[in-house]
Amino acid sequence: MNLKAVIVDDEIDAVKFISSIVEEYCPNITIVGKAYNAKTGVSTIKKANPDLVFLDVEMPHGSGFDLLAKFPDKTFDVIFITAFNHYAIKAIKFSAVDYILKPINIKEFLSAVTKVFRSKENKEQSPSYDALFENLRSGTPSKLAIPTSEGMEYLNTKEIIRIEADRSYSWFFLSNGRKILVSRNLKEYQELLNDRHFFRTHNSHLVNLEYVKKFVRQDGGYVEMTDGSHVSISRGKKELFLAHMNKLTH
């Protein structure tokens, strides 16, 4: 499989670096266009009709998101390129969209490219980016994209009662009684949800504090959730847990 790609980035050195990585490590990708701002990026993409766009987030005269909004029926995949401290990084992570951090790491770059090839080989549908735009508009991302066996599901964080580790997988327990298995580990979701009233009570458990019914000191200590489930709490986490609950109730 061969892919045509366009690079859109206002930094000339970044465009050169991406081009050199593709030339050296990606024989199945041909760069068919380069642009240095969002406006010319739109015309370049329309002219080149690429399979893949390496898209900088922050550019003069319009962001990468502004560019993407010009293609409501896009036929190409996108790998965002962004700075770690960019305001949109949380929304990008929440939306499970491929991205590379600047300064660009070759290993991370190739990993993102491999995911695109794998997706196309499996004939998976390109992401709609609706969840990303919704998260960007809200300012505080609340639409979490989770990969399932059927594709991608978008959950509001308020729907999640708790998440339980199952080796390198995670079980999501939702307020409507559903249970979803996701091929991501618990640590990833802890990092995403740590400022959303989620608390890791144990190596295997991440709970939404909004759904905590009570804390029970017996049997080593556990948390009872509103759905009736009992979740273990590590001895060293009890005081911190109670402090978080105290903040939530005052």
Stockholm file with secondary structure:
# STOCKHOLM 1.0

chainA/1-250         MNLKAVIVDDEIDAVKFISSIVEEYCPNITIVGKAYNAKTGVSTIKKANPDLVFLDVEMPHGSGFDLLAKFPDKTFDVIFITAFNHYAIKAIKFSAVDYILKPINIKEFLSAVTKVFRSKENKEQSPSYDALFENLRSGTPSKLAIPTSEGMEYLNTKEIIRIEADRSYSWFFLSNGRKILVSRNLKEYQELLNDRHFFRTHNSHLVNLEYVKKFVRQDGGYVEMTDGSHVSISRGKKELFLAHMNKLTH
#=GR chainA/1-250 SS CCEEEEEECSCHHHHHHHHHHHHHHCTTEEEEEEESSHHHHHHHHHHHCCSEEEEESSCTTSCHHHHHHTCTTCCSEEEEEEETTCTTHHHHHHTTCCEEEESCCHHHHHHHHHHHHHHHHTTCCCCCCHHHHHHHHHSSCCEEEEEETTEEEEEEGGGEEEEEEETTEEEEEETTSCEEEESSCHHHHHHHHTTTTEEEEETTEEEEGGGEEEEECSTTCEEEETTSCEEECCGGGHHHHHHHHHHHTC
#=GC SS_cons         CCEEEEEECSCHHHHHHHHHHHHHHCTTEEEEEEESSHHHHHHHHHHHCCSEEEEESSCTTSCHHHHHHTCTTCCSEEEEEEETTCTTHHHHHHTTCCEEEESCCHHHHHHHHHHHHHHHHTTCCCCCCHHHHHHHHHSSCCEEEEEETTEEEEEEGGGEEEEEEETTEEEEEETTSCEEEESSCHHHHHHHHTTTTEEEEETTEEEEGGGEEEEECSTTCEEEETTSCEEECCGGGHHHHHHHHHHHTC
//
